[in-house]
Amino acid sequence: MPIQDRVQAAKQIDQYLKMLLTHGGFRLRYRITAAGKPATTNGEWDQPEILVELSGPDSAMLVERGGELLRAFEHVAAKVLKLEPDEHEKVSFDALNFKAMRQQRLRQKRSARPGSLTSSVP
């Protein structure tokens, strides 16, 4: 089920991030984008309904240890919006293009596996 009011959800995430960044002492900026409607890309990953892009001097801290802190921010935001566990993918946080790069590495790993289906047409 899609997020009913994306503008209101984005405002809630904005309030959460303001509080978190102020009290946590993080040196970060953010941009919240609410998608027009949910979409699927390549049949693999669903586009999030709300995307939060973080940047700033503390960005590297977010993606250390496999993006653990970035995922924690995202998880709490999903809780703030009262999303069910199977709806958490509707909100996505990213920093330093971490998720796109990780997705690319996973695709490369999959295609490099012995026995993977790849075609070689001359």
Secondary structure, 3 states (H helix, E strand, C coil): CCCCCHHHHHHHHHHHHHHHHHHHCCCCEEEEEECCCCCEECCCEECCCEEEEEECCCHHHHHHHHHHHHHHHHHHHHHHCCCCHHHHHHEEEEECCHHHHHHHHHHHHHHHCCCCCCCCCC
